[in-house]
């Protein structure tokens, strides 16, 4: 079994990441977090908004916010096809914090599916950049 696998993170606009990795952790819709290692059995799952972590071949971690889509494992390749995917360095933290606060304010007044989705997206972005407690 190989020590690495090919990983591709793709959004409709571009290939966000393509390279060798030793592990991918993401969150499936209704299934919770799942980790993929080299040699993983074939898998296909729907994704929810999440902080996705890719451990690169050199041991460093690539953090991304993934907003829906699918993950497929076939052979020694993990493909994440996402509606929107953002690498942590590309995320505007102040904007994500403002979006989170707006969504929380809207949810204080009524349950609104749009506000719930906005809050999930903001949490994924903030978690990918280190969470709420870390200023970048």
Beta strands, then each sheet from edge to edge (+ up, - down):
strand 1: 5-11
strand 2: 15-28
strand 3: 32-37
strand 4: 43-47
strand 5: 50-56
strand 6: 61-74
strand 7: 77-87
sheet 1: 3+ 2- 1+ 7+ 6- 4+
sheet 2: 3+ 2- 5+
end
